[in-house]
């Protein structure tokens, strides 16, 4: 089967699930339920695309197919931020209650953190990218430990609010924020798209990429920033869900069997939409909200991750 | 001509390459030889801007490499390293097509496709162009990478130990191809070699390094003699003339 026909089938499947989610059991509630469902579908599609895109480019620049950008510690930072705010200011403070303030604060903190980290590490001469990842892991663990410490001390009622933030949820996404997120994701695509061909070369390894005239350091830095912004947006919008990117990125590699990033990223994005919208439909209409999507994703993702580990260890 | 001026590289305080001055002449095969850790590969990496030099500069036809755009440089000088680990599964044809990237930016036109096919023909890979690289033997894979470099169509081709892990037959095959590249297409080849007999038989000039410095630099005949080799390798190496080739008999010295 050609890749273009594979893509059409996936796109049709995604459209089918979106339609199913929007119109199944709508009962003629076009004014009330439909716009709300529309916002949710848009939020899921956006999150899916942001995570798929950032994971694929992150895996290419790190030459590793079992990493996700969450290794940079951004979602730990998000949890820490929410915990600290609730711990010190209380859950009724404006930064928690007002979703806009929370959204902007979260994105700003994560992006500034990522930029500072890169700046600090790249300023001191050339370091291998693995050094950056190690620092990311250590800082992420550090953030997590502080969060856990504060969560133990916090008032149990307040902890409920923290817990809300700890799992991704599409159930109460604000309509306006979705449009902001949409704008940011589109901008990131426009910036990154010109480098898709260079990413193809990058997957041949650093030396070959430089030999073929790719400004390696420049492209890697640009991609790191793009993936940090995308992760920040999706996390601030629905919560930490980056693990999900691992599944769709690898499914896309397996399904399309190509080196072309334009195809891989598009494929992973459409697969995310299918998984998120389809998954949410199952959670809402089949399980009637008795579980959340992120629990299912983490379960399926975990099983797939173990499969990937076993496969990689056999092939090398 | 590639001019290397006062090039140095330090790891900590230790100099791996120290104040190296070398001229690489056009239309010739120049071999870098020397003991392990002499800095051959480091020098080649710096010339090809895979590694930043700590001091000194490299001029390609009088243009400073540091001031050149990476893409412009890649149209004039290509480099092939020893290990070519990659994350993706490619066919020979796809790999060789990547050689056109500096010119095409990923959108191959009719001329690019013609050059890719010529490169594969030159390396006798046309029959197997749709086979995957990870299913090839070491010699075939090395040929595929050299085909990519040929498709890149640069005046200068730098190769870092291209004979590594190859048996005698494939080594000779690769060296003959490099010779043809120089003679037929007027390319300039720089090659890091471990086996001095390949350097002796196939190269026009030899640059010998030891402890990060150039100890010998000249036409092959001047370097392949027992005195010079003693200085480079600290070994007494007798030289035998066979079929007009100087062969170094180092196995029991």
Interface residues (C-beta under 8 A of the other chain):
Chain A: X60 X63 X64 X65 X126 X197 X200 X201 X203 X204 X205 X206 X207 X208 X210 X211 X212 X213 X214 X215 X216 X257 X259
Chain B: X48 X49 X50 X52 X70 X71 X72 X73 X74 X75 X78 X79 X80 X81 X84 X85 X86 X87 X88 X89 X90 X94 X95 X98 X99 X101 X102 X105 X106 X107 X152
